[in-house]
């Protein structure tokens, strides 16, 4: 891996770490981070495939109250680097490199929580420094400490990314090739199951009486092999627009007709 490639990967990792807190440009999302690392390393297609697979897992990752979600930034960056090292080391089995990267993403995301805890602990004195600057009316001091705290989150991902880039690509390839068939196959199956768990977490948050019919309809449409992803997406957008139009119509006429404002619910209640 060339020096320029390593520098670009570290920059992407730094931005992903900051975005894990800022949520402004979504660089920490697997689809974005893996795609960017694939782009700067010359493996764009593989990066998109890995990012899309990991994004399905991370769909249900969200900070709720005091519960902190797994670290999507570290999982995305580290798994993408491992995939790139495996491919650059001479491994021709792209499927194995991607499957292995997906399998290690979840342990890496849990390990990222430990790094997050360290960074947030270090940031506590920075808050007191900002309080002291506020008492003095030093707005520039407040801004500087805030920028340092955000950069600390970027360094949290950049340092592990740099450490992974230093590992010889041949070593990663030898490890991948040395895995027995039962282990590589199991990791492939496990990666698919983890993606299903990600879907299940999203469904658990969104499941309501009015969304289950669309969920069942999606399974029926997905079984039609002639429909592409673009066609399925178009059908979904059209159904959403029709539903919103019916809901607005029912809501505006709800006073006279006694409707609930939920067109699907009113139809189901009639039966």
C-alpha positions in Angstrom: 0.0 0.0 0.0 1.5 3.3 -1.1 2.1 6.3 1.2 -0.4 8.4 -0.6 -3.1 5.7 -0.3 -2.3 5.4 3.5 -2.6 9.2 3.9 -6.0 9.2 2.1 -7.3 6.3 4.1 -6.3 8.0 7.4 -8.1 11.2 6.2 -11.2 9.2 5.5 -10.9 7.5 8.9 -10.4 10.9 10.6 -13.6 12.3 9.0 -15.6 9.2 9.8 -14.6 9.5 13.5 -15.7 13.1 13.7 -18.9 12.3 11.9 -19.7 9.7 14.4 -20.4 12.7 16.7 -21.4 15.4 14.3 -23.8 13.5 12.0 -23.5 16.2 9.4 -22.2 14.5 6.3 -22.6 10.9 7.4 -19.0 9.9 6.7 -19.2 7.3 9.5 -22.0 5.4 7.8 -20.7 2.1 6.3 -21.9 2.8 2.8 -20.0 6.1 2.7 -16.8 5.2 4.6 -16.3 1.8 2.8 -17.0 3.4 -0.6 -14.5 6.2 0.0 -11.8 3.8 1.2 -12.5 1.6 -1.8 -12.2 4.6 -4.0 -8.8 5.8 -2.6 -7.4 2.3 -2.6 -8.5 1.3 -6.1 -11.1 -1.2 -5.1 -14.3 0.9 -5.5 -16.6 -2.0 -6.5 -15.6 -4.1 -3.5 -15.9 -1.1 -1.2 -19.5 -0.4 -2.4 -20.4 -4.1 -1.9 -18.9 -4.2 1.6 -20.5 -0.8 2.5 -23.9 -1.9 1.3 -23.7 -5.2 3.3 -22.5 -3.4 6.5 -25.2 -0.7 6.1 -27.9 -3.3 6.4 -26.4 -4.3 9.7 -26.1 -0.7 11.0 -29.6 0.3 10.1 -30.8 -0.6 13.6 -27.8 1.0 15.4 -29.1 4.1 17.2 -28.3 5.9 20.5 -31.4 5.6 22.6 -31.2 7.4 26.0 -28.1 6.2 27.9 -27.7 3.2 25.5 -24.8 3.8 23.1 -25.0 2.0 19.7 -22.0 0.1 18.4 -19.3 2.2 16.7 -20.2 2.2 13.0 -17.2 4.3 12.1 -14.5 2.0 13.4 -16.4 -1.1 12.1 -16.6 0.5 8.6 -13.1 1.8 8.3 -11.3 -1.2 9.9 -13.3 -3.8 7.9 -12.7 -1.9 4.6 -9.0 -1.8 5.3 -8.8 -5.5 6.1 -10.7 -6.2 2.8 -8.3 -3.9 0.8 -5.2 -5.6 2.4 -6.6 -9.0 1.5 -7.2 -8.0 -2.1 -3.9 -6.3 -2.5 -2.0 -9.2 -1.1 -2.8 -11.3 -4.1 -6.0 -12.9 -2.9 -8.2 -13.6 -6.0 -11.2 -14.7 -3.9 -13.0 -11.4 -3.5 -16.0 -13.1 -1.9 -13.8 -14.5 1.0 -12.2 -11.1 1.6 -15.6 -9.3 1.7 -17.3 -12.1 3.9 -14.4 -12.0 6.4 -14.6 -8.2 6.6 -18.3 -8.4 7.3 -17.8 -11.0 10.0 -15.2 -9.0 11.9 -17.2 -5.7 11.6 -19.4 -6.5 14.6 -16.5 -7.3 17.1 -14.8 -4.1 15.8 -17.9 -2.0 16.4 -18.0 -3.3 20.0 -14.3 -2.6 20.5 -15.0 0.9 19.2 -17.2 1.5 22.2 -14.2 1.2 24.5 -12.3 3.9 22.4 -15.4 6.1 22.6 -15.5 5.8 26.4 -11.8 6.8 26.6 -12.4 9.9 24.3 -15.4 11.0 26.2 -13.5 10.6 29.5 -10.7 12.8 28.2 -13.3 15.3 27.0 -14.6 15.9 30.5 -11.8 18.3 31.5 -12.2 20.1 28.2 -15.8 21.0 29.2 -14.5 22.6 32.4 -11.9 24.5 30.3 -14.8 25.8 28.2 -16.7 26.8 31.3 -13.7 28.8 32.4 -13.5 30.5 29.0 -17.2 31.2 29.2 -16.8 33.0 32.5 -14.1 35.2 30.9 -16.2 35.8 27.8 -13.5 34.1 25.7 -15.6 32.8 22.8 -12.5 31.9 20.8 -11.3 29.7 23.6 -14.6 27.9 23.7 -14.5 27.3 20.0 -10.9 26.0 20.1 -11.6 23.5 22.9 -14.7 22.4 21.1 -12.7 21.8 17.9 -10.1 19.9 19.8 -12.8 17.6 21.4 -14.2 16.8 17.9 -10.7 16.2 16.5 -10.2 13.8 19.4 -13.0 11.7 18.0 -11.4 11.7 14.6 -8.0 10.6 16.0 -9.9 7.8 17.7 -10.5 6.2 14.3 -7.4 7.5 12.5 -4.9 5.8 14.7 -6.3 2.3 14.4 -6.7 2.8 10.7 -3.0 3.8 10.4 -2.0 0.8 12.5 -3.9 -1.5 10.2 -2.4 0.1 7.0 1.1 -0.7 8.3 0.3 -4.4 8.4 1.8 -6.1 5.3 -0.9 -7.0 2.8 0.7 -10.5 2.4 0.1 -11.2 6.1 -3.6 -10.5 5.8 -3.8 -12.6 2.6 -2.0 -15.5 4.2 -4.4 -15.4 7.2 -7.4 -15.4 4.8 -6.1 -18.2 2.7 -5.1 -20.3 5.8 -8.7 -20.3 7.1 -10.3 -23.8 6.6 -13.4 -24.1 4.4 -15.7 -24.7 7.4 -14.5 -21.4 9.0 -14.8 -19.2 5.9 -18.2 -20.7 5.1 -19.4 -20.2 8.6 -18.3 -16.6 8.5 -20.2 -16.1 5.3 -23.3 -17.5 6.8 -22.8 -15.5 10.0 -22.4 -12.3 8.0 -25.7 -12.9 6.3 -27.4 -13.6 9.6 -26.1 -10.4 11.1 -27.5 -8.5 8.2 -30.9 -10.1 8.9 -30.6 -9.0 12.6 -30.0 -5.5 11.4 -33.2 -5.6 9.4 -35.1 -7.1 12.4 -33.9 -4.3 14.7 -35.3 -1.7 12.2 -38.6 -3.6 11.8 -38.9 -3.8 15.6 -38.7 0.0 15.8 -41.0 0.7 12.9 -43.6 -2.1 13.3 -47.1 -0.7 13.5 -50.5 -1.9 12.3 -50.4 0.4 9.3 -46.9 -0.7 8.1 -47.3 -4.5 8.3 -49.3 -4.6 5.0 -46.4 -2.9 3.1 -43.9 -5.2 4.7 -45.8 -8.3 3.5 -46.3 -6.7 0.0 -42.5 -6.1 -0.2 -41.8 -9.8 0.3 -44.3 -10.7 -2.5 -42.8 -8.2 -4.9 -39.2 -9.2 -4.1 -40.1 -12.7 -5.3 -40.7 -11.4 -8.8 -37.3 -11.9 -10.5 -38.0 -9.5 -13.4 -38.3 -6.6 -11.0 -35.0 -4.7 -10.5 -34.0 -2.8 -7.4 -34.9 0.5 -9.2 -38.3 -0.9 -10.0 -38.9 -2.0 -6.4 -37.8 1.4 -5.2 -40.2 3.1 -7.6 -43.1 0.9 -6.5 -42.2 1.8 -2.9 -42.2 5.5 -3.5 -45.5 5.3 -5.4 -47.1 3.4 -2.6 -45.8 5.8 0.0 -47.2 8.8 -2.0 -50.6 7.1 -2.5 -50.8 6.3 1.2 -49.8 9.8 2.3 -52.4 11.2 -0.1 -55.1 8.9 1.3 -54.1 9.8 4.8 -54.3 13.6 4.2 -57.6 13.1 2.5 -59.0 11.1 5.4 -57.6 13.6 7.9 -59.3 16.6 6.2 -62.6 14.8 6.0 -62.3 13.1 9.4 -64.5 15.6 11.1 -67.5 14.9 9.0 -67.1 11.2 8.4 -65.7 10.2 11.8 -62.6 8.6 10.3 -59.5 8.0 12.3 -57.1 9.6 9.9 -55.5 6.2 9.1 -57.0 5.0 5.8 -55.6 1.5 6.1 -56.9 1.3 9.7 -60.4 2.5 8.7 -60.5 -0.1 5.9 -59.4 -2.9 8.2 -61.9 -1.8 10.9 -64.7 -2.1 8.4 -64.0 -5.8 8.1 
